[in-house]
Amino acid sequence: MRGLETSLARVLFLRLEEGEEIISSIKRACSEAGVSGALVMGIGGVSSARVGFFDPEEGGYREVEVSDFHEVASLLGNVSVGEGGEAIPHVHVVLGYRPEMAGEKACLAGHLIEGRVRGTMELALLVLSDPLRRVVPGPGGLRLIEA
């Protein structure tokens, strides 16, 4: 185990509007606010989303796409920076199905690759006082946080 001790510097609260893309909005907010490390949490709804499941054997993500309204029951993750200083959101999401859609499924969860807001999305970015750097090569081509 490796660790990094830091503290909270500030909190940014974002309200995304209908049609905005979640990951690119987080990147833009971090760029505009000079954020180089943050914890992310949020709730809201999506009209469409691509959710990935990392497959260590294949070294990539298997994707599931949804193209109708899903409640975002939970959105959690972090923002780090790459070697070029660009913001890299790493976000996981739990999408709830409408009861009439659920059938055997109660929710869809995984890595949020892309998501389009339906209604609204409320995000809190807990900005860290130290940068998180995602530069360490990991298994299956993943880039890990330097700690």
C-alpha positions as CSV (number, residue, x, y, z in Angstrom):
1,M,0.0,0.0,0.0
2,R,1.2,3.5,-0.8
3,G,-0.4,6.7,0.5
4,L,-0.4,10.4,0.2
5,E,-1.5,12.8,3.0
6,T,-3.1,16.0,2.0
7,S,-5.9,18.3,3.1
8,L,-8.9,20.0,1.6
9,A,-8.2,23.5,0.2
10,R,-11.8,24.4,-0.9
11,V,-15.0,23.0,-2.3
12,L,-16.4,23.7,-5.7
13,F,-20.1,23.1,-6.2
14,L,-21.3,22.6,-9.8
15,R,-24.8,22.4,-11.2
16,L,-24.7,20.9,-14.7
17,E,-27.7,21.6,-16.9
18,E,-29.7,19.6,-19.3
19,G,-27.6,18.2,-22.2
20,E,-24.2,18.9,-20.7
21,E,-21.6,16.1,-20.8
22,I,-20.5,15.2,-17.3
23,I,-16.8,14.2,-17.8
24,S,-16.0,17.1,-20.1
25,S,-17.7,19.5,-17.7
26,I,-15.6,18.3,-14.8
27,K,-12.4,18.7,-16.9
28,R,-13.5,22.2,-17.9
29,A,-14.3,23.3,-14.4
30,C,-11.0,21.9,-13.1
31,S,-9.1,23.7,-15.9
32,E,-10.9,27.0,-15.2
33,A,-10.4,26.8,-11.4
34,G,-6.8,25.5,-11.5
35,V,-7.7,22.2,-9.8
36,S,-4.9,19.5,-9.9
37,G,-6.4,17.1,-7.4
38,A,-10.0,16.6,-6.1
39,L,-12.5,14.2,-4.8
40,V,-15.8,14.2,-6.8
41,M,-19.3,13.3,-5.7
42,G,-22.7,13.9,-7.3
43,I,-26.3,13.0,-7.9
44,G,-28.7,13.8,-10.7
45,G,-30.0,12.2,-13.9
46,V,-28.7,11.2,-17.3
47,S,-30.4,10.9,-20.7
48,S,-27.6,8.7,-22.0
49,A,-24.4,7.2,-20.7
50,R,-21.5,4.9,-21.5
51,V,-20.4,2.8,-18.5
52,G,-17.3,0.7,-18.6
53,F,-16.1,-2.3,-16.8
54,F,-12.3,-2.8,-16.8
55,D,-11.2,-6.2,-18.0
56,P,-7.7,-6.9,-16.7
57,E,-7.3,-9.8,-19.1
58,E,-8.0,-7.7,-22.2
59,G,-6.4,-4.5,-20.7
60,G,-9.4,-2.4,-21.6
61,Y,-12.9,-1.5,-20.8
62,R,-16.1,-3.4,-21.8
63,E,-18.8,-0.8,-22.4
64,V,-22.5,-0.7,-21.8
65,E,-24.6,2.1,-23.3
66,V,-27.9,3.4,-22.1
67,S,-30.0,5.9,-24.1
68,D,-32.9,6.7,-21.9
69,F,-33.4,8.4,-18.5
70,H,-31.6,6.9,-15.6
71,E,-31.3,8.3,-12.1
72,V,-27.8,8.8,-10.9
73,A,-28.0,7.2,-7.5
74,S,-24.3,7.8,-6.8
75,L,-21.4,9.4,-8.6
76,L,-18.0,9.1,-6.9
77,G,-14.4,9.5,-8.0
78,N,-11.4,11.7,-8.1
79,V,-9.6,14.2,-10.4
80,S,-5.9,13.9,-10.9
81,V,-3.5,15.4,-13.5
82,G,-1.5,13.6,-16.2
83,E,2.1,14.3,-17.3
84,G,1.0,17.2,-19.4
85,G,-1.0,18.8,-16.5
86,E,-4.4,17.9,-18.0
87,A,-7.3,17.1,-15.6
88,I,-8.1,13.4,-15.6
89,P,-11.5,12.6,-14.0
90,H,-11.8,9.0,-12.7
91,V,-15.5,8.6,-12.0
92,H,-17.7,5.7,-11.1
93,V,-21.4,5.8,-11.2
94,V,-24.5,3.9,-10.1
95,L,-27.5,4.3,-12.5
96,G,-30.9,3.3,-11.3
97,Y,-33.5,1.9,-13.7
98,R,-37.1,2.9,-13.6
99,P,-39.2,0.2,-11.9
100,E,-40.9,-0.7,-15.2
101,M,-37.5,-1.0,-17.0
102,A,-35.7,-3.0,-14.3
103,G,-36.8,-6.5,-14.9
104,E,-34.0,-8.5,-13.4
105,K,-31.8,-5.4,-13.2
106,A,-31.9,-3.0,-10.3
107,C,-29.0,-0.8,-11.3
108,L,-26.0,-0.4,-13.6
109,A,-22.7,0.5,-12.0
110,G,-19.1,1.0,-13.3
111,H,-16.7,3.6,-14.7
112,L,-18.4,6.6,-16.3
113,I,-16.9,7.1,-19.7
114,E,-19.5,9.6,-20.9
115,G,-22.9,10.8,-19.6
116,R,-25.3,13.4,-20.8
117,V,-27.3,15.3,-18.1
118,R,-31.1,15.0,-18.0
119,G,-32.8,17.5,-15.7
120,T,-29.8,18.5,-13.6
121,M,-26.6,17.1,-12.1
122,E,-25.2,18.4,-8.8
123,L,-21.5,17.8,-8.3
124,A,-19.2,18.7,-5.4
125,L,-15.5,18.8,-6.1
126,L,-13.5,18.7,-2.8
127,V,-10.3,20.3,-4.0
128,L,-7.1,19.0,-2.4
129,S,-4.2,21.2,-1.4
130,D,-1.7,19.0,-3.1
131,P,-1.9,17.7,-6.7
132,L,-2.8,14.1,-7.5
133,R,-0.6,12.9,-10.3
134,R,-1.8,10.0,-12.5
135,V,1.5,9.0,-14.1
136,V,2.5,5.5,-12.7
137,P,2.1,2.7,-15.3
138,G,-0.2,0.0,-14.0
139,P,-1.5,-3.4,-15.0
140,G,-3.4,-3.6,-18.2
141,G,-2.3,-0.2,-19.4
142,L,-3.9,1.7,-16.5
143,R,-2.3,4.9,-15.2
144,L,-2.2,4.9,-11.4
145,I,-2.0,7.8,-9.0
146,E,1.5,8.6,-7.7
147,A,1.7,8.1,-4.0
